[in-house]
Amino acid sequence: HIYAVLYTSPGRLTAGNLTGTASHLALSFQVTCAGGDIHRALVAATKVRAALTGVRLSTTSGLVAESTDPGAIREDTGVTPSRWYVPILFDVFNVTA
């Protein structure tokens, strides 16, 4: 199985606002994509990127973009059987129509 978990505003105490000036960073979020093996985790990451990258949350704000390269896929050995995962960071920018 593949799955993804959304973490809103990772590392921040408050969420951002989706109104403001053009190209202003509004908020960040993380989606951790996982699967029982490397292939499944990468499929989850591909689907999440396709679903979110370039999406506008409204006509006047909220352009979603991948923030940074998440690096190598990781293995979570704290569960049995182990799971593979990729934490993908996204930014949401205020944009004008």
C-alpha positions as CSV (number, residue, x, y, z in Angstrom):
1,H,0.0,0.0,0.0
2,I,1.0,3.6,-0.5
3,Y,-0.1,6.5,1.7
4,A,0.6,10.2,2.4
5,V,0.4,12.2,5.6
6,L,-0.1,16.0,5.6
7,Y,1.7,18.1,8.3
8,T,0.5,21.7,8.2
9,S,3.0,24.5,9.1
10,P,5.8,22.2,10.1
11,G,8.1,23.8,12.7
12,R,5.8,26.8,13.2
13,L,3.5,27.7,16.1
14,T,1.0,29.5,13.9
15,A,-0.3,28.9,10.4
16,G,0.2,31.5,7.6
17,N,-2.3,33.7,5.9
18,L,-3.2,33.3,2.2
19,T,-3.7,37.0,1.6
20,G,-1.0,39.5,0.9
21,T,1.4,40.8,-1.7
22,A,2.3,38.9,-4.8
23,S,5.0,36.3,-4.5
24,H,4.9,36.5,-0.7
25,L,5.5,33.2,1.1
26,A,2.2,32.5,2.9
27,L,2.9,29.1,4.6
28,S,4.7,25.8,4.3
29,F,3.6,22.3,4.8
30,Q,5.0,18.8,4.6
31,V,3.6,15.7,3.0
32,T,5.3,12.5,4.0
33,C,4.9,9.9,1.3
34,A,5.3,6.2,2.4
35,G,5.0,2.6,1.3
36,G,6.0,-0.9,2.3
37,D,8.9,-0.8,-0.1
38,I,11.0,1.7,-2.0
39,H,8.9,1.5,-5.2
40,R,5.6,2.1,-3.3
41,A,7.1,5.1,-1.4
42,L,8.3,6.6,-4.7
43,V,4.9,6.0,-6.3
44,A,3.3,7.9,-3.4
45,A,5.7,10.8,-3.8
46,T,5.1,11.0,-7.6
47,K,1.3,11.1,-7.0
48,V,1.6,13.8,-4.3
49,R,3.8,15.9,-6.5
50,A,1.5,15.6,-9.4
51,A,-1.5,16.5,-7.3
52,L,-0.1,19.5,-5.5
53,T,2.7,21.2,-7.5
54,G,1.4,24.3,-9.4
55,V,-2.0,24.1,-7.8
56,R,-3.7,27.4,-7.0
57,L,-5.9,27.4,-3.9
58,S,-7.9,30.3,-5.3
59,T,-7.8,32.6,-8.2
60,T,-6.0,35.3,-6.2
61,S,-3.8,33.4,-3.7
62,G,-2.2,30.1,-2.8
63,L,0.2,28.9,-5.5
64,V,1.7,25.6,-4.3
65,A,5.4,24.8,-5.1
66,E,7.8,22.2,-3.9
67,S,10.2,23.9,-1.5
68,T,13.5,21.9,-1.6
69,D,14.8,18.5,-2.7
70,P,13.8,16.1,0.0
71,G,16.9,14.1,-0.4
72,A,17.2,10.3,-0.3
73,I,14.4,8.0,0.5
74,R,14.5,6.8,4.1
75,E,13.7,3.6,5.9
76,D,11.7,3.6,9.1
77,T,12.9,0.6,11.1
78,G,10.9,1.6,14.2
79,V,8.0,-0.3,12.9
80,T,7.6,-4.0,11.8
81,P,7.7,-4.5,8.9
82,S,9.8,-1.4,8.2
83,R,8.4,1.3,5.9
84,W,10.1,3.6,3.4
85,Y,9.2,7.3,3.2
86,V,10.0,10.6,1.6
87,P,9.2,13.9,3.4
88,I,8.3,16.5,0.8
89,L,8.2,20.2,1.8
90,F,5.9,22.5,-0.1
91,D,5.5,26.3,0.1
92,V,2.3,28.3,-0.7
93,F,2.8,31.7,-2.2
94,N,0.4,34.6,-2.4
95,V,-0.1,35.5,-6.1
96,T,-2.1,37.9,-8.0
97,A,-4.5,36.9,-10.8
